[in-house]
């Protein structure tokens, strides 16, 4: 045990943690920025988020192949260059929209501005997809798989949630109360910050030495492939896990994303307060991941995933049935009063508490799905990144449901996805006997 501690590549692990934080920073800009465009085009609230996640569908498997061709470090550097390009395009959208986004006639100029914004979100999606493809399998392998691998993923996820907490809070504070004058130029400083973070990360990755875990043998034994088959899809627990990841990302993004819109439209709240309350969800994800990282050495991944999936179902159903007029004080932000306690529907409390539950799900599902895959682990990671598109597809469906049956009723879609995750934790994650 002592020797193992000496050989632990902590510099590489800390670097992966930093990249994990960046992934959330970029991803969680899309939904709050939707409040700006929702004010111009009512149907566009989750479209930027959809473009961000659509990139996963296209880039997931190619990113896995890119790792096999040029390695983890060069793939990470390429991802950071792509991320800088994406932020630059979104900043261009803020400049083009400086005069046109507020015009009374919503003509071609505003639509061009919107298209540029969507293009920037799409390019940023390529970046975070590539980073995710690097970070998750690398942390799992650096930890030797099993509970230790899950522990490193959850620790990195803690930092991921920290930036997830700060991003909607910053965007909401910059937007303030959404009015016809609100435009992308209001969040231009945040785009500059993002560009600076990408540049700093590029320098750090260039300097540090990062081992290539694809060349190392995993410390867990490989499962035998079912007879007559020889592909990554031969393993039932992986196939079902891919579906679980698709639904999970839809749950993770859909809960705070729709909550933000719900509170923004509330006459007693607004975009700033909605963003601050949604930030509490990401803050609780950070708390949950830190707790999971502390206990993962003793409590199995399957037990943790089962418990949080069941609790999340209870919390979401409670939020659905709570009347809007019942309110509770929660921390928020307004331009006039700054940070203070604001009265929001009690349903918001139940939904942000789900952050404690969703915090464990990504690492848990990934860890259980790739357990024992051996040579197929890299390929499986690429497939997982493809299925992250669920974070764009399912919230878009939920947003359409909210427009027709109401915000809270749309959360029945979240309940259905959580039920599948519970099924996966209890039964689907167990390898078939023939494996």
Buried (B, 14 or more C-beta within 10 A) or exposed (E): EEEEEEEEBEEBBBBBBBBBBBBBBBBBBBBBBBBBBBBBBEEBBBBBBBBBBBBBBBBBBBBBBBBEEEBBBBBBBBBBEBBBBBBBBBBBBBEBBBEBBBEEEEEEBBEBBBEBBBBBBBBBBBBBBBBBBBBBBBBBBBBBBBBBBBBBBBBBBBBBBBBBBBBBBBBBBBBBBBEEEBBBBBBBEBBEEBBEBBEEBBEBBEEBEBBEBBEEEBEBEBBEBEEEEEEBBBBBBBBBBBBBBBBBBBBBBBBBBBBBBBBBBBEEBBBBBBBBBBBBBBBBBBBBBBBBBEBBEEEBBBEBBBBBBBBBBBBBBBBBEBEEEEBBEBBBBBEEEEEEEBBBBBBBBBBBBBBBBBBBBBBBBBBBBBBBBBEBBBBBBBBBBBBBBBBBBBBBBBBBBBBEEEBBEBBBBBBEBBBBBBBBBBEBBBBEEEB
